[in-house]
C-alpha cells in the first residue's frame, strides 16, 4: 500500500505522534495588530489553551505514560513560561512554530529570518537546547525556509504534504526529514470558529469532529503507516473533545503494537532508514 514502507521499532504495527500547536492568543494579536488586545473573547479563547487545556492533556499523558510533541511560537513561550516548564518537566518535545504565528507569505524573507531567529533565541533560553523540529504557521513553508532549517541543523520539518510517511527533502543546502501533516487530521476544520480571522465553520460535536482522525488512524494502522494529528489545545483540549481522545487512547494502547513517540524520535528512525524512504528534491 506504500511505495516506501518503513519498519517500526519493536515490531510495532504503526507509528503515531499526537502533536499540539500551542498558538494561544498569538492568533488574534497577529491578525489584529492594531487592536488585538480589545478582542477579549478571542484573546481569552486562545489563553484557554496553555492555562487550562495543556495541564489536562499533560495529565492524560502522565497517566498513560506517553511522551509526545508540542509546537509553540516563541512569543507564546515567552508569555507562558510555566507552560514551557510543565511540558519539559514531563519529558515532551517542543518544536519551533514561528515567532507569533505570522504567515511568511505576508512579508519578505528578510523579515521572516529575523522573526525566526528571535524565536530561536527564546527556544534556547527557555529549553536549554536547539529545537530539532519546525512547523510553519498554516503550513506556509517557503523554499528559503527549508534551506534555513537545513543550514541551522534542524532534523525535521512538519509542514509539507507529499507523502503519507516520513520522507527526505533534499535541496542544494542538504536535506532534512519531512513529517507530513494533512488537513484531514487537523482540528481547525471541525472545531474552529474564529470570526476575527475570517474563519467561520460549522462547529461539529466532539465525537463527530474527532471521528475522521480516528478513521485515518485505522487506515494507517492497517497499512503499517504513520499517524500524526495536528491539534490545538484551545480546540481539541476542551473537556468533552479531549474526553473522546482520552478514551480512544486508552483503548488503542491496549493493542500493544502502536509506537507512540515524539516526532524527533520518529524522524530519527526515518533518517536511520534513509536508504529506504522516499526522497523529494526542492529547488531553492
N, C-alpha and C positions, 0 to 999 in steps of 0.2 A: 504493500500500500504506500510505502515511502520509497523514493528513489535513492535516498541516502540514509538508511536506518542507523540508529545508534543503539548500542547495547548499554544498558544502565547498570550501575554498581549493584552488587549483591543479588544479581538476577532479578532485579525489580522489573515489573511489568511496564511501568512508565515513570517518567519524571514529572514532578509538579512543584510549582512555586506560586504561592499566593502573594501578589505584590500590591502594595498600597501606596498611592501617591498622596502625600500629606500636603495639600496645597493651602489648606486653612483659608485665611482671609486675604491671601495674596491675589486671588482671582478678582475680587471686586476692587481692590486697591490698584491693580494694574489696569483693569478695564475702565475705571473712572478715576483717573489720577487727580483730576481737579477737585473732586468732591466725594471720593470713596468713603471717607470716614463718616459721612452723613447718612449713608445707606445701612442703617443698623441692622435691618433684617438680614441683608446679605452678609454683612460682617459677622454677625452672630452665628449665622448658618455655617460659615467657614470655621469659626472658632470652636464649634462643637467637635470638629474632627480631632485636634490634638488634645483637647481638655476632657472630653467625655468618651468619644469612640475609641481612641487609641488605648487608654487603660483597659477598656472592655476587651479589645482584641488581644492585647498582651496577656491578659489573664487567661483567655482561652488557650493561647499558645503555651503558656506556662503549664496549664493543666494537662494539655495533650502532648507536651514535650516536643513542640515544633520550633524550628528556627527558620525565619523567613526574611524577606527583603522589603524595605520601605524606601521610597524616594522622597526627598524633601528639597524644596528650593532653599537657597542659602538664607534668604530673608526670613523664611519661616523658621529655620533652625535658630537664627539669631533671636527671633522674637519668642520662641518657645523652647528654651534650652532644657527645661525639665523633661520635655517630651523626648528630646535627643538622648538625655541621660537614661531615661527609663528604657528606651529601645536598646541602647548599647549595653546597659546592665543585664539585659536578658539575652544578650549574645546575638542579636539580629544585625543584619546589614543595612546601612543607609547609603543609598546611591545619590548621585548628583542629578538635580532636576531644575537647573537654571538658577537665576538669582531670585526673581519674583514672578516666575511663570510668564515671562514676556515671550510672545511669539516672535521667533527670529525672522519671520517673513515680513515683519513690520519695521525693521531697522537694518542698518548696514552690518556687515560682518565685523567691522571695527568696533561698533557698539557691542555686538554680541561677544566679542573676545574680552572686552572689559568686564561685562557682566558675568561671563563665565569665570574669569579669574577672581572676581570678587567673591563669588560663591565658593570657589576652590579654597580661598583663604579661610572662610568660615568653616568649611568641612574640616580642614586640617586643624584648626584651632579647637573645635568642639569634639572631634572624634579622635584626634591624635594620629590620623592616618590619611593617606591619599585614597579617595574613593576609587573603587575598581569598576563601577558601572555608571552609565548615564542613560537617562530617558528624556527626550526633548518634550517641551510643553506641546500638547496637542499632537505629539509625534512629528512635529515640524523640524526635522533634522535636515541640514544642508550638507552639500559635499565638503565645504570648508570646515564644518563642524566635525565631520567624520575624520578628516585629516588632523584636526586639533586633538581629538580624542586619541588617535594613534600616536601622535607626537608627544602627548603627555602621558603615555603609558597606561591608558585605560585597557582593561581586559575585555570589556563588552559594552555594547550599546543595546537598547531595547526600544527602538523607535521605528524600525523598518519591517516590512511585511512580505518578504519574498519567498517565505517557506513556512511549513508547519513546525519544523525542527530547527534547533540552533544551526547556524551556518557561518562561514567565514567570509567577511567582507574585505576585499583587497583593493588598495589604492597605490598610487606611486609612493606614498609615505610609509606603507607597510600594511598591516592587517589587524583586525580585531574580530571577536565573536559577536554575531548578532543573535539576540534572544528575542525572536519575533512576537510582537503583540498582534492583536486583531480586534476590530471594533465589535465583533461578535462576543467577545469576553470582556468588554469594557462596561462598567456600570453607569456611564453617562446616559446612553440611550434609554434604558428602562427607568432610571431613577432621578435624573437631573431635571430641575425646573427652575430656571435662573433668568428671570426677566431682564435683570440689569446687564447681562451679557448677551441678550437676544437669543437665549437658548430655552425654548419652551416646548416641552414634550409631555405627552400624557404620562403621568406617573403610574407605574404598574405596582400591583401588590407585591409583598415580599416574595412569596413562593413563585408567582408568575414571572417576576423580574429576574430571579436567580436561576430559574429552570433552564434557560438556554445555556448558561455557563456550565451547568451540570451535564447537559446533553453533550456539550463539547468535550467535557472530561471523559465521558463514557466512550466516545469515539476514539479519543487518544489512548485510553486505557486498552481498548480492544486492539488497537493497531500498534501499541508499544511506543507511543509518541511522547510529546511534551505539552503540558497544560499549564498556562500562565494567565490567570485572570488579572486585569488591571482595574483595581478597585480604589475607592476614595473613602476615607473614614467618615466624612460627613454625609455620605450616601449609604454605602453598604454597612457602615458601622452603626447605623440606627438600630435600636433594640430588636425590633421584630425581624428585620432583614438579617442581622447578624445571628439571631437565633436559628434561622434557616441554615445559614452557612455552618454554624457550630454543630448542629445535629447531623448535617451531612458529613462533616469532618469526622465526627465520632464513628459514623458507620463505615466510611471509606478506609479509615485507619485500621479497622478490624480485619480488612482483607490482608494486610501484612505484606503487600507486594507493590506498594507505591512509594517511590523515593521522593519525599518532601524535603526540599533543601533550599537554601538561599540561592539567588541567581549566580552569585560568584562561584559557588561550588559546582553548579551545573555547567556554567561557562568553562570552568577549568577542565571539567570532564570532557566537554566537547573539544576543547583545544588539545587534550591528550589524544583525541581521535581525529586530529586534523587531516590525516590522510584519507579518512572515510567520509567526512562531512562535505556538504556542498560548498562551493566557492563562487562568490559573486564579485565581479570586478566593477568598480565605480570610477568614472573619470572625474578627477578632482583638479 
